[in-house]
Amino acid sequence: MKEQDVVTVNLDPGAMALPYSPDVDIRNYFSIDGLMEKYGLGPNGALLMAVDLIAGEVHKIRDELETLTPEYVLVDTPGQIELFAFRASGPYLAKELASDPKAVVYLFDSSFSSNPLNYVSNMFLSAAVFNRLLLPQIHLLSKADLIPESLVDRIVDWGSNPEMLETAIEGQIPGSTQLLTRDIAQALSSIGLSFSLIPVSAKDTSGFIDFHALLIRVFSGE
């Protein structure tokens, strides 16, 4: 794979430490500690204010990106979904931050998604994010190195085969929870949403070639 010019953007104002050095960092515009001190807020209130303040800086951030002229822009959003996707600023940022084409990368945590109840919960949240941002969505099974390969294969099968997921739901989830979980999974499948998963690991970089290939297909409109 040839090298490509990728710019990283950190939009998490509450990040204490990052495993990479962002090219554009929202923490250079304001800090959580500064907002707490200035407005007398607690950590959660400061995070909420910060995420909304990002919207006011979006054009400055976009100007920064344009001076870097990257082939790809990788945006790291706050880890808490409700801080980004479910506030008014989230869709606005998704629209204004960079030019098309765009895609959302939604992470299914491998350990959390190892049982069908949690897996379907992730499906539901993914669908909610899609409904908010209305952008093509790519699903990755993250930290795949932390669970056995056989379990990785099983979770991937749930994403590509609704019948296998339904069998797992019926075999592993009891009572009324089983009925609700099954109905949610069936409803999401019936509206045509796809939850095909690519297992990836940042530790050994497995799956990244497949991820890149899917990005190319999505950006080219295939």
C-alpha positions in Angstrom: 0.0 0.0 0.0 1.5 3.4 -1.0 1.8 6.0 1.7 -0.9 8.6 1.9 -1.1 12.0 3.5 -3.4 11.6 6.5 -4.2 14.5 8.9 -5.5 13.6 12.4 -7.9 15.9 14.2 -8.7 15.5 17.9 -12.1 16.8 18.8 -12.2 15.5 22.3 -11.6 18.5 24.6 -11.5 16.2 27.7 -8.7 13.9 26.5 -5.9 13.8 29.1 -3.5 11.8 26.9 -3.7 10.5 23.3 -1.8 7.6 21.7 -1.0 9.8 18.8 0.0 13.4 18.1 -2.9 15.2 16.4 -2.2 17.6 13.6 -5.2 19.7 14.7 -6.2 19.7 18.3 -9.3 21.3 19.8 -7.5 21.5 23.1 -5.4 24.3 21.6 -8.6 26.4 21.4 -9.9 25.9 25.0 -9.4 23.5 27.9 -11.9 21.7 30.2 -10.0 23.0 33.2 -10.3 26.6 31.9 -14.0 26.3 31.3 -14.5 24.8 34.8 -12.7 27.7 36.4 -14.2 30.4 34.3 -17.8 29.3 34.5 -17.9 27.4 37.8 -18.7 24.1 36.1 -18.1 20.5 37.0 -16.3 18.2 34.6 -19.5 17.0 32.9 -20.9 20.5 32.5 -17.6 21.7 31.1 -17.5 18.8 28.6 -21.0 19.7 27.4 -20.1 23.3 27.0 -16.9 22.4 25.3 -18.5 20.2 22.7 -20.9 23.1 21.8 -18.1 25.6 21.7 -16.4 23.4 19.1 -19.1 24.4 16.6 -18.1 28.0 17.0 -14.5 27.1 16.0 -15.4 24.8 13.1 -14.4 27.3 10.3 -11.0 28.0 12.0 -10.4 24.2 12.2 -11.4 23.8 8.6 -9.0 26.6 7.6 -6.2 24.7 9.5 -7.0 21.5 7.6 -7.0 23.3 4.2 -3.5 24.6 4.8 -2.3 21.0 5.3 -3.9 19.8 2.1 -4.3 16.2 3.2 -5.6 13.2 1.2 -7.5 12.0 4.2 -8.8 13.7 7.4 -9.2 11.3 10.3 -11.4 12.9 13.0 -11.3 11.5 16.5 -14.6 12.5 18.2 -15.4 12.4 22.0 -15.7 8.8 23.2 -19.1 9.5 24.7 -21.6 9.2 21.9 -24.0 11.6 23.6 -21.4 14.3 23.6 -21.2 14.4 19.8 -23.9 12.6 17.9 -26.8 13.5 20.1 -26.2 17.2 20.5 -27.1 19.8 17.9 -23.4 20.6 17.3 -22.6 17.0 16.2 -24.5 17.0 12.8 -23.3 20.6 12.2 -19.7 19.6 12.7 -20.1 16.5 10.5 -21.4 18.7 7.7 -19.1 21.7 8.0 -15.7 20.3 9.2 -14.5 18.9 5.9 -15.7 18.5 2.3 -17.3 15.3 0.9 -16.9 12.4 0.6 -17.2 11.5 4.3 -17.9 8.4 6.3 -18.5 7.6 10.0 -16.4 4.8 11.5 -18.4 3.1 14.3 -16.5 0.9 16.6 -18.0 -2.3 18.1 -15.8 -3.1 21.1 -14.9 -6.8 20.8 -15.2 -7.6 24.5 -18.5 -5.8 25.0 -20.0 -7.2 21.8 -19.1 -10.8 22.7 -22.7 -11.7 23.7 -25.8 -11.1 21.5 -27.5 -8.7 24.0 -24.6 -6.3 23.9 -24.1 -6.8 20.2 -27.7 -5.8 19.4 -27.3 -2.8 21.8 -24.4 -1.7 19.6 -26.5 -2.2 16.5 -29.1 0.1 18.0 -26.6 2.8 18.9 -25.0 2.6 15.5 -28.4 3.0 13.8 -29.1 6.0 16.1 -25.8 7.7 15.1 -26.6 7.0 11.4 -30.0 8.6 11.9 -28.4 11.7 13.4 -25.5 12.2 11.0 -26.9 10.6 7.8 -23.4 9.7 6.5 -22.2 6.3 5.2 -21.1 4.2 8.1 -18.3 1.6 8.4 -18.4 -0.8 11.3 -15.2 -2.1 12.8 -14.8 -4.8 15.5 -12.1 -3.1 17.5 -9.5 -4.7 19.8 -10.1 -8.0 18.0 -6.8 -9.3 19.4 -8.3 -9.3 22.9 -10.8 -12.2 22.3 -10.4 -15.7 20.8 -10.4 -15.9 17.0 -13.4 -18.3 17.1 -15.4 -15.6 19.0 -14.3 -12.9 16.5 -15.6 -15.2 13.7 -18.9 -15.6 15.5 -19.4 -11.9 16.0 -18.6 -11.2 12.4 -21.2 -13.9 11.4 -23.8 -12.1 13.5 -23.1 -9.0 11.4 -23.5 -10.7 8.0 -26.2 -13.3 8.8 -29.3 -12.2 10.7 -30.5 -15.8 11.2 -27.3 -16.7 13.0 -27.8 -13.6 15.3 -31.4 -14.6 16.0 -30.3 -18.2 16.9 -27.7 -16.7 19.3 -30.3 -14.4 20.8 -32.7 -17.4 21.4 -30.0 -19.5 22.8 -28.3 -17.1 25.2 -30.9 -14.5 26.3 -33.7 -15.4 28.6 -37.3 -14.2 29.0 -38.7 -10.9 27.9 -35.2 -9.5 27.2 -34.9 -12.1 24.5 -38.1 -10.9 22.8 -37.1 -7.3 22.9 -33.6 -8.0 21.7 -34.9 -10.1 18.8 -37.4 -7.5 17.8 -34.8 -4.7 17.7 -32.5 -6.9 15.6 -35.3 -7.8 13.2 -36.4 -4.2 12.9 -32.9 -2.9 12.1 -32.5 -5.6 9.5 -35.9 -5.0 8.0 -35.0 -1.3 7.1 -32.0 -2.4 5.2 -29.2 -1.3 7.5 -26.0 -3.4 7.2 -23.8 -4.2 10.1 -21.0 -6.1 8.4 -17.9 -6.0 10.6 -14.2 -5.8 9.9 -12.1 -7.1 12.8 -9.2 -4.8 13.5 -6.4 -4.4 16.0 -4.4 -1.3 16.6 -1.9 -3.6 18.4 -0.9 -5.7 15.4 -2.6 -3.6 12.7 -4.6 -6.6 11.5 -7.7 -5.7 9.4 -6.4 -2.3 8.4 -5.9 -3.2 4.7 -9.5 -4.4 4.5 -10.6 -1.2 6.3 -8.7 0.9 3.9 -10.2 -0.9 0.9 -13.7 -0.4 2.2 -13.0 3.3 2.7 -12.0 3.6 -0.9 -15.1 1.8 -2.1 -17.3 4.1 0.1 -15.6 7.3 -1.0 -15.9 6.3 -4.7 -19.6 5.6 -4.3 -19.5 1.9 -4.9 
